[in-house]
Amino acid sequence: MSAVPEWLQLVIALVVLTGAIVTFIGTVGLVRWASFYQRIHAPTLGSSLGAALILLASSLYSSFALGRPVLHEVLVLFFILVTTPVTLTLLARAALYRDRSEGSAEVPLPPETEPGTDR
């Protein structure tokens, strides 16, 4: 007999399934979108929310199975939620720098170098 009630097992399964679906949608966005700038958004948002849901389910299961609060997942989630946007920003800035250095017509010039500005 399991230490976790059946109703909670169902809730945990639904939360894990929802997290997996959200992560999968982010992965599909990575494959389907054309440009780098579009591609960095879908997996970033999908992985953050998907990981949050999966870690919530893991925390619920572990807490009820062990009979005490298990908060390791909260620490993991904190690091995912902090590092993902930072990584997104650094990747986007590096890509902008590269594209501007190469003179790509798809990327606008920075405001201080555009003709007709007073800066």
Residue frames as a rotation matrix with the C-alpha (Angstrom) as fourth column:
MET 1
0.578 0.816 0.000 0.00
0.816 -0.578 0.000 0.00
0.000 0.000 -1.000 0.00
SER 2
-0.210 -0.660 0.721 1.32
0.651 -0.645 -0.401 3.44
0.730 0.385 0.565 -0.95
ALA 3
-0.462 -0.040 -0.886 1.82
0.813 -0.418 -0.406 6.24
-0.354 -0.908 0.226 1.59
VAL 4
-0.930 0.148 -0.336 0.39
-0.254 -0.921 0.297 8.75
-0.265 0.361 0.894 -0.88
PRO 5
-0.144 0.958 0.248 -3.42
0.023 0.254 -0.967 8.82
-0.989 -0.134 -0.059 -1.21
GLU 6
-0.266 0.088 0.960 -4.90
0.872 0.447 0.201 7.98
-0.412 0.890 -0.196 -4.59
TRP 7
0.798 0.595 0.095 -6.50
0.583 -0.724 -0.369 11.40
-0.151 0.350 -0.924 -5.08
LEU 8
0.566 -0.670 -0.480 -3.08
-0.364 -0.726 0.584 13.01
-0.739 -0.156 -0.655 -4.58
GLN 9
-0.371 -0.674 0.638 -1.47
0.320 0.552 0.770 10.56
-0.872 0.490 0.011 -6.98
LEU 10
0.252 0.565 0.786 -3.98
0.953 -0.005 -0.302 11.68
-0.166 0.825 -0.540 -9.60
VAL 11
0.954 0.072 -0.289 -3.24
0.072 -0.997 -0.011 15.37
-0.289 -0.010 -0.957 -8.94
ILE 12
0.131 -0.987 -0.091 0.52
-0.279 -0.125 0.952 14.72
-0.951 -0.099 -0.292 -9.11
ALA 13
-0.301 -0.199 0.933 0.13
0.706 0.611 0.358 12.81
-0.641 0.766 -0.043 -12.37
LEU 14
0.643 0.614 0.457 -1.90
0.764 -0.480 -0.431 15.65
-0.046 0.627 -0.778 -13.90
VAL 15
0.814 -0.407 -0.415 0.67
-0.249 -0.889 0.383 18.25
-0.525 -0.209 -0.825 -12.82
VAL 16
-0.216 -0.924 0.315 3.54
-0.009 0.324 0.946 16.19
-0.976 0.202 -0.078 -14.25
LEU 17
-0.066 0.278 0.958 1.62
0.921 0.386 -0.049 15.65
-0.384 0.879 -0.282 -17.49
THR 18
0.910 0.415 0.004 0.86
0.395 -0.863 -0.315 19.37
-0.128 0.288 -0.949 -17.77
GLY 19
0.463 -0.823 -0.330 4.53
-0.384 -0.522 0.762 20.21
-0.799 -0.226 -0.557 -17.17
ALA 20
-0.372 -0.592 0.715 5.60
0.376 0.608 0.699 17.72
-0.849 0.529 -0.004 -19.81
ILE 21
0.346 0.585 0.734 3.11
0.922 -0.066 -0.382 19.13
-0.175 0.808 -0.562 -22.33
VAL 22
0.944 -0.026 -0.329 4.26
-0.024 -1.000 0.011 22.71
-0.329 -0.002 -0.944 -21.72
THR 23
0.039 -0.999 -0.014 7.90
-0.306 -0.025 0.952 21.66
-0.951 -0.033 -0.306 -22.12
PHE 24
-0.264 -0.065 0.962 7.04
0.730 0.638 0.243 19.79
-0.630 0.767 -0.122 -25.32
ILE 25
0.767 0.586 0.262 5.26
0.625 -0.587 -0.515 22.87
-0.148 0.559 -0.816 -26.73
GLY 26
0.660 -0.612 -0.437 8.41
-0.400 -0.778 0.485 24.89
-0.637 -0.145 -0.757 -26.07
THR 27
-0.324 -0.796 0.511 10.45
0.051 0.525 0.850 22.28
-0.945 0.301 -0.129 -27.91
VAL 28
0.145 0.464 0.874 8.09
0.926 0.248 -0.285 22.34
-0.349 0.850 -0.394 -30.89
GLY 29
0.952 0.188 -0.243 8.43
0.131 -0.963 -0.234 26.14
-0.278 0.191 -0.941 -30.97
LEU 30
0.156 -0.975 -0.158 12.19
-0.363 -0.205 0.909 25.75
-0.919 -0.084 -0.386 -31.08
VAL 31
-0.476 -0.338 0.812 11.96
0.487 0.667 0.563 23.49
-0.732 0.664 -0.153 -34.11
ARG 32
0.218 0.730 0.648 9.21
0.944 0.009 -0.328 25.33
-0.246 0.684 -0.687 -36.01
TRP 33
0.841 0.161 -0.516 10.18
0.119 -0.986 -0.114 28.99
-0.528 0.035 -0.849 -35.76
ALA 34
0.821 -0.430 0.374 12.53
0.452 0.092 -0.887 30.36
0.347 0.898 0.270 -38.39
SER 35
0.300 -0.759 0.578 14.85
-0.208 -0.644 -0.736 32.96
0.931 0.101 -0.351 -36.87
PHE 36
-0.501 -0.614 -0.610 17.12
0.502 0.368 -0.783 32.73
0.705 -0.698 0.123 -33.88
TYR 37
-0.904 0.128 0.409 15.30
-0.352 -0.766 -0.538 35.55
0.245 -0.630 0.737 -32.12
GLN 38
0.162 0.986 -0.038 11.98
-0.851 0.159 0.501 33.73
0.500 -0.049 0.865 -32.36
ARG 39
0.260 -0.085 -0.962 13.52
0.045 0.996 -0.076 30.43
0.965 -0.024 0.263 -31.34
ILE 40
-0.750 -0.652 -0.113 14.95
0.124 0.028 -0.992 31.60
0.650 -0.758 0.060 -28.03
HIS 41
-0.490 0.607 0.626 11.56
-0.830 -0.545 -0.121 32.51
0.268 -0.579 0.770 -26.56
ALA 42
0.422 0.803 -0.422 9.61
-0.638 0.593 0.491 29.25
0.644 0.062 0.762 -26.82
PRO 43
0.185 -0.338 -0.923 12.05
0.424 0.875 -0.235 26.90
0.887 -0.347 0.305 -25.07
THR 44
-0.828 -0.493 0.266 12.86
0.009 -0.486 -0.874 29.51
0.560 -0.721 0.407 -22.43
LEU 45
-0.326 0.795 0.512 9.25
-0.924 -0.383 0.006 29.97
0.201 -0.471 0.859 -21.42
GLY 46
0.524 0.566 -0.636 8.39
-0.488 0.812 0.320 26.30
0.698 0.143 0.702 -21.89
SER 47
-0.138 -0.651 -0.746 11.30
0.360 0.669 -0.650 25.01
0.923 -0.359 0.143 -19.86
SER 48
-0.864 -0.187 0.467 10.70
-0.306 -0.540 -0.784 27.43
0.399 -0.821 0.409 -16.99
LEU 49
-0.062 0.931 0.360 6.99
-0.995 -0.085 0.049 26.71
0.077 -0.355 0.932 -16.60
GLY 50
0.522 0.234 -0.820 7.37
-0.357 0.933 0.040 23.01
0.775 0.272 0.571 -17.41
ALA 51
-0.445 -0.765 -0.466 10.17
0.231 0.405 -0.885 22.59
0.866 -0.501 -0.004 -14.89
ALA 52
-0.729 0.228 0.646 8.16
-0.648 -0.536 -0.542 24.49
0.223 -0.813 0.538 -12.27
LEU 53
0.345 0.939 -0.011 5.20
-0.904 0.336 0.264 22.15
0.252 -0.081 0.964 -12.68
ILE 54
0.414 -0.254 -0.874 7.30
0.002 0.961 -0.278 18.99
0.910 0.114 0.398 -12.66
LEU 55
-0.695 -0.718 -0.044 9.22
0.092 -0.028 -0.995 20.15
0.713 -0.695 0.086 -9.58
LEU 56
-0.365 0.672 0.644 5.95
-0.914 -0.390 -0.111 21.02
0.177 -0.629 0.757 -7.84
ALA 57
0.651 0.611 -0.451 4.70
-0.557 0.788 0.264 17.49
0.517 0.079 0.853 -8.45
SER 58
0.013 -0.750 -0.661 7.99
0.235 0.645 -0.727 16.04
0.972 -0.146 0.184 -7.23
SER 59
-0.804 -0.299 0.513 7.85
-0.344 -0.470 -0.813 18.14
0.485 -0.830 0.275 -4.09
LEU 60
0.095 0.928 0.361 4.25
-0.975 0.013 0.224 17.10
0.203 -0.373 0.905 -3.39
TYR 61
0.648 0.153 -0.746 5.00
-0.203 0.979 0.024 13.42
0.734 0.136 0.666 -3.85
SER 62
-0.301 -0.876 -0.376 8.19
0.265 0.302 -0.916 13.48
0.916 -0.376 0.141 -1.78
SER 63
-0.663 0.082 0.744 6.58
-0.631 -0.595 -0.498 15.47
0.402 -0.800 0.446 1.02
PHE 64
0.371 0.890 0.263 3.63
-0.917 0.306 0.257 13.10
0.148 -0.337 0.930 1.37
ALA 65
0.595 -0.186 -0.782 5.66
-0.056 0.961 -0.271 9.92
0.802 0.205 0.561 0.88
LEU 66
-0.420 -0.859 -0.294 8.24
0.343 0.149 -0.927 10.89
0.840 -0.490 0.232 3.51
GLY 67
0.393 0.695 -0.602 5.77
0.841 -0.007 0.541 12.58
0.371 -0.719 -0.587 5.85
ARG 68
0.133 -0.381 -0.915 7.78
0.566 -0.729 0.386 15.80
-0.814 -0.569 0.119 6.08
PRO 69
0.892 0.208 -0.401 8.24
-0.155 -0.693 -0.705 18.85
-0.424 0.691 -0.586 3.86
VAL 70
0.056 -0.862 0.504 10.83
0.797 0.342 0.497 18.31
-0.601 0.374 0.706 1.14
LEU 71
0.801 0.284 -0.527 11.98
0.066 -0.917 -0.394 21.63
-0.595 0.281 -0.753 -0.26
HIS 72
-0.271 -0.942 0.200 15.02
0.336 0.102 0.936 20.64
-0.902 0.320 0.288 -2.35
GLU 73
-0.115 0.315 0.942 12.91
0.991 0.106 0.086 21.18
-0.073 0.943 -0.324 -5.46
VAL 74
0.873 0.429 -0.231 12.27
0.434 -0.900 -0.030 24.79
-0.221 -0.074 -0.973 -4.46
LEU 75
0.233 -0.882 -0.410 16.00
-0.134 -0.446 0.885 25.46
-0.963 -0.151 -0.222 -4.57
VAL 76
-0.544 -0.378 0.749 16.32
0.618 0.423 0.663 23.81
-0.568 0.823 0.003 -7.98
LEU 77
0.330 0.773 0.541 13.34
0.943 -0.289 -0.163 25.80
0.030 0.564 -0.825 -9.25
PHE 78
0.753 -0.116 -0.648 14.86
0.134 -0.937 0.323 29.03
-0.644 -0.330 -0.690 -7.94
PHE 79
-0.280 -0.952 -0.121 18.06
-0.028 -0.117 0.993 28.42
-0.960 0.281 0.006 -9.88
ILE 80
-0.423 0.202 0.883 16.15
0.875 0.344 0.340 27.53
-0.236 0.917 -0.322 -13.05
LEU 81
0.613 0.775 0.158 13.96
0.790 -0.597 -0.139 30.64
-0.013 0.210 -0.978 -12.80
VAL 82
0.610 -0.465 -0.642 16.98
-0.062 -0.836 0.546 32.88
-0.790 -0.293 -0.538 -12.16
THR 83
-0.383 -0.919 0.090 19.40
0.004 0.096 0.995 31.46
-0.924 0.381 -0.032 -14.73
THR 84
-0.090 0.388 0.917 17.02
0.904 0.417 -0.088 30.97
-0.417 0.822 -0.389 -17.66
PRO 85
0.895 0.443 0.058 16.22
0.423 -0.797 -0.432 34.68
-0.145 0.411 -0.900 -18.27
VAL 86
0.433 -0.818 -0.378 19.86
-0.397 -0.549 0.735 35.63
-0.810 -0.168 -0.562 -17.76
THR 87
-0.431 -0.575 0.696 20.95
0.328 0.618 0.714 33.05
-0.840 0.537 -0.078 -20.33
LEU 88
0.348 0.656 0.670 18.25
0.905 -0.046 -0.424 34.25
-0.247 0.754 -0.609 -22.75
THR 89
0.924 -0.001 -0.381 19.44
-0.017 -0.999 -0.041 37.84
-0.381 0.044 -0.924 -22.42
LEU 90
0.038 -0.995 -0.092 23.10
-0.369 -0.099 0.924 36.94
-0.929 -0.001 -0.371 -22.93
LEU 91
-0.350 -0.108 0.930 22.32
0.667 0.668 0.329 34.81
-0.657 0.736 -0.162 -25.99
ALA 92
0.641 0.672 0.370 20.16
0.748 -0.441 -0.496 37.55
-0.170 0.595 -0.785 -27.51
ARG 93
0.767 -0.409 -0.494 22.80
-0.291 -0.908 0.300 40.21
-0.571 -0.087 -0.816 -26.93
ALA 94
-0.284 -0.905 0.316 25.53
-0.072 0.348 0.935 38.04
-0.956 0.243 -0.164 -28.42
ALA 95
-0.114 0.320 0.941 23.38
0.904 0.426 -0.035 37.36
-0.412 0.846 -0.338 -31.49
LEU 96
0.894 0.438 -0.089 22.58
0.380 -0.849 -0.366 41.07
-0.237 0.294 -0.926 -31.88
TYR 97
0.368 -0.846 -0.386 26.26
-0.411 -0.520 0.748 41.96
-0.834 -0.117 -0.539 -31.64
ARG 98
-0.452 -0.539 0.710 27.16
0.329 0.640 0.695 39.31
-0.829 0.548 -0.112 -34.20
ASP 99
0.202 0.626 0.753 24.40
0.948 0.068 -0.311 40.34
-0.246 0.776 -0.580 -36.61
ARG 100
0.933 0.104 -0.344 25.22
0.068 -0.991 -0.116 44.05
-0.353 0.085 -0.932 -36.32
SER 101
0.051 -0.992 -0.118 28.93
-0.308 -0.128 0.943 43.35
-0.950 -0.012 -0.311 -36.83
GLU 102
-0.534 -0.208 0.820 28.15
0.576 0.620 0.533 41.42
-0.619 0.756 -0.211 -39.99
GLY 103
-0.857 0.217 -0.468 25.83
-0.400 -0.852 0.338 44.20
-0.326 0.477 0.817 -41.22
SER 104
-0.728 0.641 0.242 22.68
0.679 0.723 0.127 42.09
-0.093 0.256 -0.962 -41.33
ALA 105
-0.804 0.474 0.360 19.73
-0.190 -0.778 0.599 43.99
0.564 0.413 0.716 -42.81
GLU 106
0.018 0.869 -0.494 17.25
0.405 0.445 0.798 42.14
0.914 -0.214 -0.345 -40.57
VAL 107
0.101 -0.074 -0.992 18.58
0.993 -0.045 0.105 43.72
-0.052 -0.996 0.069 -37.38
PRO 108
0.834 0.231 0.502 18.03
0.304 -0.950 -0.069 47.45
0.461 0.210 -0.862 -36.79
LEU 109
-0.236 -0.941 0.241 20.95
0.326 -0.311 -0.893 49.65
0.915 -0.132 0.380 -35.86
PRO 110
-0.277 0.107 -0.955 21.29
0.955 -0.076 -0.286 50.83
-0.103 -0.991 -0.081 -32.26
PRO 111
0.704 0.709 -0.048 19.53
0.701 -0.704 -0.116 54.19
-0.117 0.048 -0.992 -31.62
GLU 112
0.453 -0.568 -0.687 22.79
0.032 -0.760 0.649 56.16
-0.891 -0.316 -0.326 -31.25
THR 113
-0.632 -0.765 0.126 24.01
0.138 0.049 0.989 55.20
-0.763 0.642 0.075 -34.74
GLU 114
0.054 0.721 0.691 20.80
0.937 0.203 -0.286 55.72
-0.346 0.662 -0.664 -36.71
PRO 115
-0.807 -0.335 0.485 20.85
0.521 -0.792 0.319 58.67
0.277 0.510 0.814 -39.09
GLY 116
-0.182 0.753 0.632 18.70
0.053 -0.634 0.771 61.62
0.982 0.173 0.075 -38.05
THR 117
0.631 0.352 -0.691 19.03
0.686 0.164 0.709 61.15
0.363 -0.921 -0.138 -34.29
ASP 118
0.619 -0.346 0.705 20.40
-0.338 -0.928 -0.158 63.87
0.709 -0.140 -0.691 -32.06
ARG 119
0.969 -0.224 0.110 22.30
-0.015 0.385 0.923 61.55
-0.248 -0.895 0.370 -29.72
